[in-house]
Amino acid sequence: MDNNASVLTSSVSKGGYRAFDSAQMYENEKEVGSTISKFLSSKGNSSGLKREDIHYTSKLASNSSYDAARKSIKQSVAQCGLGYIDLFLLHSPYGGKATRLASWKAVEDAIDDGEVKIGGVSNYGVKHLQELLDSKPRIAPAVNQIEVHPFNTRTEITEFCHKHDIVVEAYAPLIRAMRMKHPVIASLSDKYSCTPAQLLVRWSLQHGYVPLPKSVTKSRIVENGEVSGFDIDAADMKQMDGLDECLVTDWDPTDAD
């Protein structure tokens, strides 16, 4: 078993993970899908999990014409080899209004055709979400995957999502380890007898987000999922909320035209 399969096995069997995030832009759809399929048919799958127990996400690399987006989605389904994609997102709002709406129509039709189960967006700001909702789509976006953590709370976007029943998936919830030694994070980690990463994941969960912690270390993958043994009290949540400095750790297309 290669290292990727070993990491996935530990994630599922020891960490309880069932969701895996991929993208055309990451150029790993085939690898991730193949690794999932191999795991499901392996002895390491001691729980007898089936394809429907796994939640696989991929994303459209760039918004384009309807035909190009539709073809691209079909290619993603074929690449992963899983039969269908559980959640397919428009990776960013880049490209302008016309291509955003055309690409969303392609997602709707992929859902109708059974290639995709759920459609959503990523890195969408309020104006992009409002634009999509104003277009009266047949299927509304179920998810907006954005960077969210105590040092970039994205309050305007997250409140809009909650108001419109759009699930917030929080990527980079661990701030790419850039603030693990911050005095507040260190102090509260000691208070709750947890790691800084566990504290940050717990913060996301208590805000109602779906955090997407990233690691290639098996022990940390398992550890990051062990956050059900404590609750951050209201005063400490407020203190963490107050750490907002609009810190962007990667890219920020939320204000794109």
Salt bridges, closest charged atoms under 4 A:
ASP21 OD2 - LYS59 NZ 2.73
ASP86 OD2 - ARG51 NH2 2.89
GLU108 OE1 - ARG138 NH2 3.94
ASP109 OD2 - LYS105 NZ 2.95
ASP109 OD1 - ARG138 NH2 2.72
ASP112 OD2 - ARG138 NH1 2.76
ASP113 OD2 - ARG70 NH2 2.83
GLU115 OE1 - ARG70 NH1 2.71
GLU115 OE2 - LYS74 NZ 2.74
GLU131 OE2 - ARG100 NE 2.77
GLU147 OE2 - HIS149 NE2 2.78
ASP231 OD1 - ARG202 NH2 2.58
ASP233 OD2 - LYS191 NZ 3.26
ASP236 OD2 - LYS191 NZ 2.61
ASP241 OD1 - HIS207 NE2 2.86
GLU245 OE2 - ARG179 NH2 2.83
ASP250 OD2 - ARG176 NH2 3.45
ASP252 OD1 - ARG154 NH2 3.09
